[in-house]
Amino acid sequence: MQDSYGLGIVRHLGDQIYENSVFLRLAKRFNKPVYKGPHFRQELFDLYPDYYTNVEFIEKDGPNIQFPWDYTHDPFYIQFDLQKSQYVKGLPKSYITIQFDSSYEENIKNQKQIIDKYNYDVIDIGNKKYNLAQTLYIVANSQGHVGANSGMSNFALCVPNTNYDKFVHVYSTMYESDNTQCFTLACKLNGGVFYGKECFM
């Protein structure tokens, strides 16, 4: 068992969300301290419930990044505390959030076709348009999130459902041939995760 757990060892937001969920749970479960890695994000850490942020921080010279695989079977991310969101004015009455500016999915060519099929107003939360507390508020009050397999899709999975039908749809490029692009589609709805496939011309 590790003597401490690092937060912010990995760089990308989505990876940090997964890392935080695993290591904060372990730190609380085994009463172990945590330390700030080179990519630690205070504004992300501040969104978690006080139960998880009430941990001991220590200084550590060399990061111990051994991942505790025995404990990664829990598929659920730690949910953010909605009271730590920041109000954003002027939002549409009914909308979805999107993010397609992903370092992993640079070639999603069918964004407009994907977005149009949802028939909602759209708020793009990618490209650091909002701080994370504002993003939490926007996603919490949306009908759902649609986007590439990237940071904001992982972020949306941490937002507690404020309505029963809220969804998160994650598009990952499956293959491309001629003018057709196909995706694996991961859908989270009402606590369940379902997988499908969609193709666009």
FENSUL-V204501 format. One record per pair of residues at least 12 apart in sequence whose ideal C-beta (glycine too) atoms are under 10 Angstrom apart, sorted by the first residue. I is the first residue (numbers start at 1). GAP is how many residues later the second one is. D is the distance in Angstrom with one decimal. If there is no record, write none. Layout:
I:GAP:D
I:GAP:D
This chain:
1:25:8.6
1:29:6.5
1:31:7.9
1:67:7.9
1:69:9.5
1:70:9.9
2:21:9.0
2:24:7.8
2:25:9.5
2:28:8.7
2:30:7.0
2:62:6.1
2:63:9.8
2:64:6.5
2:65:9.6
2:66:6.7
3:27:9.9
3:29:6.7
3:30:8.0
3:55:9.3
3:57:9.4
3:61:7.8
4:19:9.3
4:23:7.9
4:28:5.7
4:29:4.8
4:30:6.2
4:31:5.6
4:52:8.8
4:53:9.4
4:54:6.0
4:56:6.4
4:59:9.9
4:60:7.0
5:14:9.0
5:15:9.6
5:17:8.2
5:18:3.8
5:19:7.7
5:20:9.4
5:21:5.7
5:22:5.1
5:25:9.1
5:27:6.2
5:28:7.8
5:29:5.0
5:30:7.7
5:32:9.9
5:50:8.9
5:59:8.3
5:60:10.0
5:61:10.0
5:63:8.1
6:13:8.0
6:17:6.8
6:28:7.0
6:29:5.5
6:30:7.7
6:31:4.6
6:32:9.4
6:33:9.9
6:34:8.5
6:54:7.3
6:57:5.2
6:58:6.5
6:59:6.4
6:60:9.7
7:12:6.8
7:13:5.8
7:16:6.1
7:17:7.4
7:20:9.0
7:27:5.5
7:28:7.4
7:29:6.2
7:30:6.1
7:32:9.0
7:33:5.4
7:34:8.5
7:35:9.9
7:37:8.9
7:38:6.8
7:48:9.1
7:50:9.0
8:12:8.4
8:15:9.9
8:26:9.7
8:27:9.0
8:28:5.8
8:29:3.7
8:30:6.6
8:31:4.3
8:32:2.9
8:33:6.3
8:34:9.2
8:36:8.7
8:37:8.5
8:55:9.3
9:14:8.8
9:26:9.4
9:27:9.6
9:28:4.0
9:29:7.4
9:30:7.1
9:31:8.6
9:54:5.6
9:55:8.8
9:56:5.0
9:58:9.3
10:27:7.8
10:28:9.6
10:29:6.6
10:55:8.4
11:26:9.4
11:27:8.2
11:28:4.7
12:27:8.5
12:90:9.7
12:91:7.3
12:92:8.6
12:138:8.1
12:139:6.3
12:142:9.1
13:26:9.4
13:28:7.6
13:31:7.3
13:115:10.0
13:119:8.7
13:137:7.9
13:138:3.3
13:139:7.7
13:141:7.0
13:142:6.9
14:88:9.0
14:89:9.9
14:90:8.6
14:135:7.8
14:136:5.9
14:137:4.4
14:138:8.1
14:139:7.0
14:140:3.8
14:141:7.6
14:143:9.4
15:24:9.1
15:136:8.5
15:139:8.1
16:21:9.0
16:23:6.8
16:24:8.4
16:25:6.3
16:28:6.4
16:29:9.4
16:135:8.4
16:138:8.7
17:24:9.7
17:27:7.3
17:30:9.9
17:60:6.3
17:61:8.6
17:63:9.7
17:134:7.6
17:135:10.0
17:136:9.8
17:137:4.6
17:138:6.4
17:140:7.9
17:141:6.2
18:54:8.7
18:59:7.2
18:136:6.8
18:139:9.7
19:18:8.7
19:20:9.6
19:46:9.4
19:48:8.5
20:14:9.5
20:20:9.6
20:21:9.0
20:24:7.0
20:25:7.2
20:27:9.7
20:28:7.2
20:32:8.3
20:57:8.6
20:58:6.9
20:138:9.2
21:27:9.0
21:31:9.0
21:51:9.6
21:53:8.1
21:54:9.8
21:55:7.8
21:56:4.7
21:57:4.6
21:58:9.4
21:133:9.5
21:136:9.6
21:137:7.8
22:45:7.7
22:46:6.9
22:47:9.7
22:49:6.6
22:50:5.9
22:52:7.9
22:55:9.5
22:56:9.2
23:12:10.0
23:14:9.9
23:29:10.0
23:32:9.5
23:44:9.1
23:45:8.1
23:48:9.5
24:21:8.7
24:24:6.8
24:25:9.8
24:27:9.2
24:28:4.5
24:29:8.1
24:31:7.0
24:54:6.3
25:27:7.8
25:43:9.8
25:46:7.5
25:49:7.2
25:51:9.8
25:53:7.0
26:42:6.0
26:44:10.0
26:45:6.0
26:46:9.9
27:25:8.3
27:28:5.2
27:29:8.3
28:23:7.1
28:24:6.4
28:26:8.6
28:27:7.0
28:50:10.0
29:42:8.2
30:38:9.9
30:41:9.8
31:24:9.3
31:25:8.8
32:23:8.4
32:24:8.2
32:26:9.6
33:22:6.8
33:23:4.1
33:24:6.6
33:25:4.5
33:26:10.0
33:27:8.9
34:21:5.2
34:22:7.2
34:23:6.0
34:24:7.5
34:26:9.2
35:21:9.6
35:22:6.5
35:23:5.3
35:24:6.8
35:25:4.0
35:26:9.6
35:28:7.6
35:29:8.6
36:21:6.8
36:22:9.3
36:23:8.7
36:24:8.4
36:27:9.7
37:23:8.7
37:26:5.6
37:27:9.9
37:28:8.1
38:25:7.6
40:17:9.8
41:91:7.8
42:90:9.9
43:88:6.4
43:89:4.8
43:90:6.9
43:92:9.9
44:36:9.2
44:88:5.8
44:89:9.8
44:107:10.0
44:111:8.6
44:114:9.5
45:87:9.8
46:34:9.7
46:35:9.1
46:38:6.3
46:86:8.2
46:87:7.5
47:31:9.5
47:32:9.7
47:33:4.4
47:34:6.5
47:35:9.3
47:37:5.2
47:38:7.8
47:85:6.2
47:86:6.7
47:88:9.2
47:89:5.9
47:108:9.2
47:111:7.8
47:112:9.5
48:30:5.9
48:31:8.5
48:32:6.4
48:33:6.6
48:36:8.1
48:110:8.7
49:29:7.6
49:30:7.6
49:31:7.8
49:32:4.5
49:33:9.9
49:34:9.1
49:35:8.5
50:31:7.4
50:33:9.7
50:34:9.2
51:27:9.4
51:30:9.3
52:26:6.0
52:27:10.0
52:29:9.1
53:28:9.0
53:31:9.6
75:82:9.8
75:118:7.7
76:81:8.6
76:82:9.5
76:115:8.7
77:77:7.3
77:78:9.2
77:79:9.8
77:80:5.2
77:81:4.7
77:82:9.5
78:80:6.6
79:78:9.0
79:79:5.8
79:80:7.3
79:81:4.9
79:82:9.2
80:52:9.0
80:53:9.5
80:55:9.9
80:56:5.6
80:59:9.2
80:60:8.4
80:75:8.4
80:78:5.0
80:79:6.0
80:80:7.0
81:55:8.7
81:79:8.6
82:54:7.0
82:55:8.1
82:58:5.6
82:59:9.8
82:77:7.9
82:78:6.1
82:80:7.6
84:48:9.5
84:49:6.4
84:52:7.1
84:53:9.6
85:47:9.2
85:48:5.6
85:49:7.5
85:50:8.5
85:51:4.1
85:52:3.8
85:53:8.5
85:54:8.9
85:55:6.2
85:56:9.0
85:74:9.0
86:44:8.6
86:45:6.9
86:46:8.8
86:47:3.8
86:48:4.7
86:49:8.8
86:50:7.5
86:51:5.7
86:52:9.5
87:46:9.3
87:47:8.1
87:50:5.9
87:51:10.0
87:54:9.8
88:35:9.1
88:42:7.0
88:43:9.9
88:45:9.4
88:46:5.0
88:47:8.8
88:48:9.7
88:49:5.3
88:50:5.6
88:53:8.5
91:30:8.8
91:32:7.1
91:46:8.6
91:47:6.7
91:50:6.5
91:51:8.5
92:28:8.2
92:29:3.9
92:30:8.7
92:31:7.5
92:49:9.8
92:50:9.3
93:28:8.0
93:48:9.9
94:25:9.7
94:26:6.0
94:27:6.6
94:47:9.8
94:48:8.6
94:49:6.1
95:23:9.7
95:25:5.4
95:26:4.0
95:27:6.4
95:28:5.5
95:43:8.5
95:46:8.3
95:47:5.7
95:48:6.7
95:49:9.5
96:19:8.1
96:22:5.6
96:23:9.4
96:24:4.5
96:25:7.6
96:26:6.1
96:27:7.5
96:43:9.5
96:46:5.6
96:47:5.3
96:48:5.3
96:49:6.6
96:50:5.7
96:51:9.5
96:70:9.7
96:71:8.6
96:73:9.0
97:23:9.7
97:25:7.7
97:26:5.2
97:27:7.6
97:28:4.8
97:29:9.1
97:33:9.9
97:38:8.1
97:41:6.1
97:42:5.4
97:43:10.0
97:44:9.5
97:45:5.0
97:46:8.9
97:47:7.6
97:48:4.7
97:49:7.5
97:50:7.8
97:55:7.3
97:56:9.8
97:58:9.4
97:59:7.0
97:62:9.5
97:71:9.5
98:13:8.0
98:16:8.5
98:17:6.2
98:20:8.9
98:22:9.8
98:24:5.5
98:25:7.3
98:26:5.4
98:27:7.2
98:28:7.4
98:44:9.8
98:46:9.9
98:47:7.2
98:48:5.2
98:49:5.2
98:50:9.2
98:54:8.3
98:55:9.9
98:71:9.7
99:24:10.0
99:25:6.8
99:26:5.7
99:27:3.6
99:28:8.0
99:30:9.6
99:36:9.7
99:46:7.7
99:47:8.4
99:48:4.0
99:49:6.6
99:51:6.1
99:52:7.3
99:53:3.8
99:54:6.8
99:56:8.6
99:57:8.7
100:14:8.3
100:15:8.7
100:24:8.1
100:26:6.7
100:27:9.7
100:46:8.8
100:47:5.6
100:48:5.1
100:50:8.1
100:52:9.5
100:71:8.2
101:23:8.3
101:25:4.4
101:26:5.0
101:27:9.5
101:28:10.0
101:46:9.0
101:47:7.9
101:49:7.8
101:50:9.6
101:51:9.1
102:24:7.8
102:45:7.5
102:46:3.8
102:47:6.8
102:48:3.4
102:49:7.7
102:50:8.6
102:51:8.5
102:69:9.6
102:70:9.7
103:45:9.3
103:47:7.2
103:48:9.0
104:44:6.7
104:45:5.7
104:46:5.9
104:47:9.6
104:68:8.0
104:69:8.9
105:42:8.6
105:43:3.6
105:44:6.1
105:45:6.5
105:48:9.9
105:65:9.6
105:66:7.3
105:67:6.8
105:68:6.0
105:78:9.2
106:42:8.8
106:67:9.3
107:41:9.9
107:66:6.6
107:69:7.7
107:74:8.1
108:39:9.0
108:40:5.9
108:41:9.9
108:63:6.5
108:64:9.3
108:65:6.6
108:73:7.5
108:75:7.8
108:92:9.5
109:64:9.5
109:67:8.3
109:70:9.2
109:72:5.8
109:91:8.1
110:61:8.7
110:70:9.5
110:71:5.6
110:72:9.8
110:73:8.3
110:88:9.0
110:89:9.1
110:90:3.9
110:91:8.4
111:35:9.5
111:36:9.1
111:37:9.0
111:60:9.1
111:89:9.7
112:88:9.6
113:68:9.5
113:85:9.5
113:87:4.9
113:88:8.4
114:32:6.7
114:33:8.9
114:34:9.9
114:55:8.6
114:57:6.5
114:69:8.3
114:71:9.6
114:84:7.9
114:86:7.2
115:31:6.8
115:32:9.6
117:29:9.3
117:81:9.1
117:83:9.6
118:25:8.2
118:26:8.0
118:28:6.3
118:49:9.5
118:51:8.5
120:22:8.4
120:23:5.8
120:24:8.3
120:26:9.1
121:21:9.6
121:22:9.4
122:20:9.8
122:24:8.5
123:12:9.7
123:15:5.9
123:16:9.0
123:18:9.9
123:19:7.2
123:22:9.8
124:23:9.1
124:28:9.4
125:13:6.1
125:14:6.9
125:17:9.1
125:20:8.0
125:22:8.5
125:26:9.6
125:27:5.4
125:30:8.1
125:31:8.6
126:21:7.4
126:22:8.7
126:24:7.7
126:25:8.1
126:26:5.9
127:25:9.7
132:23:7.6
135:16:10.0
135:17:7.4
135:20:6.6
135:21:9.1
135:24:8.9
136:19:8.0
136:20:9.7
136:22:8.5
136:23:6.3
136:24:9.7
137:22:9.5
138:21:9.4
139:13:8.1
139:16:7.0
139:17:5.3
139:18:9.9
139:19:9.0
139:20:4.6
139:21:10.0
139:23:9.4
139:27:9.0
139:29:9.1
140:16:9.6
140:19:5.3
140:20:7.1
140:21:8.8
140:22:5.3
140:23:9.7
140:26:8.9
141:18:9.7
141:21:6.7
141:22:9.2
141:25:9.9
142:14:8.5
142:17:8.7
142:20:8.8
142:21:9.2
142:24:7.4
142:25:9.7
143:20:7.5
143:22:7.4
143:23:6.6
143:24:7.6
144:12:7.9
144:17:9.7
144:19:9.2
144:21:7.9
144:22:5.2
144:23:3.8
144:24:6.2
144:25:7.0
144:43:9.5
144:44:9.0
144:45:8.4
145:12:8.5
145:14:8.1
145:21:8.4
145:22:7.5
145:23:4.8
145:24:7.2
145:25:8.5
145:43:9.2
146:21:8.3
146:22:8.0
146:23:4.7
146:24:8.3
146:25:7.5
146:39:9.9
147:21:8.7
147:22:7.7
147:23:6.8
147:24:6.9
148:22:7.4
148:23:5.9
148:24:7.4
148:25:8.5
148:35:9.4
149:21:5.2
149:22:7.2
149:23:4.5
149:24:8.8
149:34:9.6
149:35:8.9
149:37:7.9
150:20:8.6
150:22:9.8
152:16:9.8
152:18:10.0
153:15:6.4
153:16:8.4
153:17:4.6
153:18:8.8
153:19:9.6
153:33:8.5
153:35:9.5
154:14:9.3
154:16:8.8
155:13:9.6
156:12:4.7
156:13:9.5
156:14:8.8
156:32:8.5
157:13:8.8
157:29:9.9
157:31:6.4
157:36:9.3
161:27:9.6
161:28:9.4
161:29:7.6
161:30:8.1
164:25:9.2
164:26:6.5
165:24:7.2
165:25:7.6
166:22:8.8
166:23:7.7
166:24:8.4
167:20:6.3
167:21:6.5
167:22:4.8
167:23:8.7
168:18:8.0
168:19:7.3
168:20:4.4
168:21:8.1
168:25:9.0
169:14:9.9
169:16:6.3
169:17:7.4
169:18:5.3
169:19:8.0
169:20:9.1
169:27:9.5
169:29:9.4
170:13:9.1
170:14:8.5
170:15:7.2
170:16:4.4
170:17:7.9
170:18:8.2
170:23:9.7
170:25:9.8
171:12:4.5
171:13:7.8
171:14:6.0
171:15:8.4
171:27:7.5
171:29:9.9
172:12:4.9
172:13:8.0
172:14:7.3
174:23:6.7
174:24:9.0
174:25:8.4
175:24:9.3
176:23:9.8
177:22:9.8
178:23:9.0
179:21:9.1
179:22:5.6
180:19:5.7
180:20:7.1
180:21:5.7
181:17:9.3
181:18:7.0
181:19:5.6
181:20:8.4
182:15:6.3
182:16:7.0
182:17:4.1
182:18:7.8
183:13:9.0
183:14:7.0
183:15:5.3
183:16:7.5
183:17:8.0
184:12:7.6
184:13:6.1
184:14:8.5
185:12:6.4
185:13:5.2
